[in-house]
Every structure is written in C-alpha cells, then in structure tokens.
Amino acid sequence: MAWFKKKNTEPQPAYDPEKLTPVIRASICTGEKTAGFRENETGRFREVMLIRNEADLREFREKFGIEGEIRTVY
C-alpha cells in the first residue's frame, strides 16, 4: 500500500510588504515552527509552510524574496 502526501492546493499569498509581514510562528510546547505572513491590518496569520530545518527557511525566503530578519512569534 502506497502513502501519498497531499500537495497544498491552497493559493499562496502574493507577498506585498506594505500589507503583509513575514513571520515564523513557533509552538512553546512542541517547538514546531511554521512560516507565513501576518496581515498588518487585521493581525491574521496565514500559514505557508512548515519549517523543519534551515533549508526550509531558506526555501521560504527564496520563494517570496524575503531579506533581513524574520520575527518569531509564540
């Protein structure tokens, strides 16, 4: 029996620095990290991808052209 990973079919947000802030959301309990964007107007967080290692963080930065430090929120 084969197991298949379902691809994320949800549309990725277009990164507009005036409207969105890149954020890493980390769990205090498990340490799990998720990269995404916080809407500046509403504060709503939109998850983009799971961050398991530095390569995942680098991929997130390259995919959206993010430079500089990304704030981590808990």
C-alpha positions as CSV (number, residue, x, y, z in Angstrom):
1,M,0.0,0.0,0.0
2,A,1.5,3.4,-1.0
3,W,1.1,6.5,1.0
4,F,0.9,9.8,-0.9
5,K,1.4,13.2,0.6
6,K,-1.3,15.6,-0.4
7,K,0.0,18.7,-2.0
8,N,-1.0,22.1,-0.7
9,T,-3.6,23.3,-3.3
10,E,-4.4,26.5,-1.4
11,P,-3.2,29.5,-3.3
12,Q,-0.1,31.1,-1.9
13,P,-0.5,34.8,-0.9
14,A,1.3,37.3,-3.0
15,Y,3.9,39.0,-0.8
16,D,3.2,42.7,-0.5
17,P,5.5,44.2,2.2
18,E,3.0,47.1,2.7
19,K,0.2,44.6,3.6
20,L,2.0,41.5,4.9
21,T,4.8,40.9,7.4
22,P,6.7,37.6,7.1
23,V,6.6,35.7,10.5
24,I,7.8,32.4,11.9
25,R,5.2,31.1,14.4
26,A,6.7,28.7,16.9
27,S,4.9,26.5,19.4
28,I,6.1,26.9,23.0
29,C,5.2,23.3,23.8
30,T,6.5,21.3,20.8
31,G,8.9,23.7,19.2
32,E,7.2,23.3,15.8
33,K,7.8,26.2,13.5
34,T,5.6,27.5,10.7
35,A,6.4,30.2,8.2
36,G,3.8,32.5,7.0
37,F,2.5,36.0,6.8
38,R,0.7,38.3,9.3
39,E,-1.7,40.7,7.8
40,N,-0.7,44.2,9.0
41,E,-4.3,45.4,9.1
42,T,-6.0,42.5,10.9
43,G,-3.2,40.6,12.6
44,R,-4.4,37.4,11.0
45,F,-1.7,34.8,10.3
46,R,-1.7,32.8,7.1
47,E,0.4,29.7,7.2
48,V,2.6,29.0,4.2
49,M,4.9,26.1,5.1
50,L,6.3,24.0,7.9
51,I,9.9,24.9,8.9
52,R,11.9,21.8,9.9
53,N,15.4,23.0,9.2
54,E,17.5,25.8,7.8
55,A,16.9,24.5,4.2
56,D,13.1,25.0,4.7
57,L,13.7,28.6,6.0
58,R,16.0,29.3,3.0
59,E,13.3,28.0,0.6
60,F,10.7,30.3,2.2
61,R,13.0,33.3,1.9
62,E,13.8,32.5,-1.8
63,K,10.2,31.7,-2.8
64,F,9.0,35.1,-1.6
65,G,12.1,37.2,-2.0
66,I,12.4,37.9,1.7
67,E,15.6,39.5,3.0
68,G,16.6,40.5,6.5
69,E,15.4,39.1,9.8
70,I,12.1,37.3,10.2
71,R,10.4,37.8,13.5
72,T,9.4,34.8,15.5
73,V,6.1,34.8,17.5
74,Y,4.9,32.3,20.1
